[in-house]
């Protein structure tokens, strides 16, 4: 992959290679710029999730399900049980939230397992040399923070729904230290930190993990770059090194793909059920 | 790594996905899985009922067999008792018949004996009369000496 890239074009430096892979395909200026790759990849994967789940939902039956429906049902029941263990009440919406998060994040994270230079090669084949295209929407802070912000809004909404606007407001000024007016400022400060820590930690955790995973794939791919410039034993060593490391990291990365999706699924459910209970 | 308008696009994409899954994915699966759970529960309880009725039927069959066996034993017992009785009765009747025959035979013998004795007596009396007549040289009128003859006959 990287070797081909290096061979076709007069030896890019390692810095160039990494920078190229770290750059989004962007249109627009300043805040009003759009990461076209992130938007298209995530939207396409959302459509894929909708299509696959929709197909299974149409075939859903109380009788004997087909293998495909059975597989989707296993995922559905996994999420359903997960939510049921944490949240006691009508969990239809939370199941939908958890299922959306889990399936979408798994789909997006899985993009990290695609060959690193595949998009650039496809773009090259279509006539766009050196096109920028990052396949991993969860390695874009916009992608993870967007989901986390929706979760934040849902947490606040759940609190207000459970305690009323007055109750929720009272909680802001009186918890956790007490309702004495002197303590209002510290209370509000602490609640703000507590509330904002949730989406920030959610978004940063997923982003950090996927970004680091992607970066490691790039560093491993540098071995291929080195192999392209070496010959003889050095070439063999670099080549085998890249294949072995990339394979090992990819296999390990499957775990991270699922684990990070799981964490991003469970924590919002925990936050929402806590928001309806505590103080 | 910078936050920009992509963020807004991602929120919209996520909301659409969330809405779609809430509206079109969760309900059919919930319904189907709940219905299947109910079916399985019904199937299991039906199996339990079947097992129970099988057990009951087994117990009933055992009762019937035990009853039949008891009854057969009773019948065999009664039959052997009855046969014993019959044998006993037959034995008894044979014995009494034997006794009766023996008694009849004895009676017959006595009768014959008596007859023989009578005949003998008569003959002896005749003989006596004849020999007496010979001794005396004259006829003895049996009618005249009937009393003596009768006395003689009884003495013999």
Interface residues (C-beta under 8 A of the other chain):
Chain A: X28 X30 X31 X32 X33 X34 X35 X38 X39 X42 X43 X46 X49 X50 X53 X54 X56 X57 X58 X60 X61 X62 X63 X65 X72 X73 X76 X77 X80 X92 X93 X95 X96 X97 X99 X100 X103 X104 X137 X140 X141 X142 X143 X145 X146 X147 X149 X150
Chain B: X1 X2 X3 X4 X5 X6 X7 X8 X9 X10 X11 X13 X14 X15 X16 X17 X18 X20 X21 X22 X24 X25 X26 X27 X28 X29 X30 X31 X32 X33 X35 X36 X38 X39
